[in-house]
Amino acid sequence: MPAHRVSSPVDASPDTVWAVLLDKMAHPQRYIEDALDAEILDRDDGSVVRQLVLPGGVSFHEHISSDSVARTITFTLLDHPLYEGTVINRLLQAPAGGVELVFELDWRPRPGCVDDRGPEGLPALIQSSILHTKRIAEALENGA
């Protein structure tokens, strides 16, 4: 069970939302407000390993895999200095045609590390991420 789960309806087609989720794999700067740099280090069928650089010199690698059938993107931290775990971005489609994004964050402090974000830090991070992704998908859908 993930530590934090948020969801949001999205006023866009499933194909548009899926394209945005795939774009996040290669271009995190468009979706993560404090991403300074990103580089794809390895690419395989449906997955990448990328290096992400954040303010303060925080640099880490993550393995990111996509499942087009389940419409999920899974981000697995490989060597983050403070955390280990995953984030799953899931696109759900209601039978009536509605689209919902679900983001599940399951990060834990690495052994010997202290989580300095406070109790609301990670929930706020995942909430901000889903709303930003939703805005981008809706803007693309509306031609903005």
N, C-alpha and C positions, 0 to 999 in steps of 0.2 A: 504494500500500500504506500503510495507516495506521501511524502511529508506535507506537500502543499499542492492543491489542485484548484485551478480556476477555469472557468468556462465563459464563453461569450458568444451570442448569436452574431453572425456576420451577414450583412446584406450584400452578398456577392455569390457568384456561381461556384460550385465545387471546383471546377477547373481553374478558376482564377485564384481561389484560396490555395489550392494545391501548388500552383505555379509560384505563389509567394513563399510558401513553406520550402519549396525546393531552392528558391533563390537565397533564402537565409543560410543555406549550407555554404555557399561560395561567397556571399557578400554580407557578412554580419554587420558591417558598419551601417548598413541601411536600416537595421533592426535593433541594434544594441547601441543605445545612446552614447555610452562611454567607450566604445570600441575604437581604439586608435589605429590599429593595423591588424590585418589578417592575411594569412598566406596558406594556400592549399599545398600540403607537403606530399600527399599521396592520394591517388584517386583509383577507385576500383568500381566495379559495376554496382551502382547504388549506394556507394559510401565514399567518404573522404576522411583524411586526417588533416586537420588544420591547426595552425598556431594562431592564437589570438593574443593581442597585446592590449592591456587596459592601462588607465592612468596609474602613476606610481611605479611603473616598471613591472607590473604584474604580467607575466607571460606564461602561457600554458598551452598544452596540446589537448585536443579532443577528437575522438572518433565519432563521426556522424553517419548514421545509416538511414536510408529511406526504404519504406515498404509501400509501394504504389498500390498494392491490393488492400492493405489495411489502412492506407492513407495516414501513415505515421512517420515522423522523423524522430530519431533517438540520438541525443547528444550525450556521449559518455566522457566524463572528465578522465584524462589519462595521467596528468602530472600537475594538477592545480596545486599551488603552494598551501592552500588552506582547506580545500574541500575535496571530497570524492563523491561520486554518484552520477546520476543521470537527470536529464530533462527530456520529457517526451512531449512533442507537439502532435496533436491528433485532430484530424478533420472528421467530424461526424455529419452525416447527412440524414435528415429526418425523412420518413416515407412521404410526407407531404411536400418535400422539396426544400425545406429550410436547411441552412448550414450552421454548424456550431463548431467553434474552435475550443479545444480542451488542452491546457498545458498542465503537465504534472512535473513538479520539481521534487527530486529526492536527493538532496545533498546533505552530507554529514561532515562535520569537521574531521580532518585527517587525525590519526592518533598523535597526541601531543600538541595539537593546534587548538587555539581558542577561537570560537566564532565571535568576531568583534562587531557584527552587524546589529546585534540586539534582536529581540524576539520578533519584531515586525520587519526586519531587513529582507529576508528571503521571500516572504509573502508579498511584500511591496514590489520586489524585483520581478516576480513572475506575473503579477497583476499588470504592471507597467508594460511588460513584454507582450502580453496578449492583446492589450488595448492598442499598442503601437502597430502590431501585425494586422489587427482588424482594420485600423484606419488605412493602412497601405492597400489592403485587398479591396476595401470599399472604394477608395480613390481610383484604383485601376479599373474596377468594374464600371465606374461612372465616367471614365475617360479623363480624369483629372491628372 
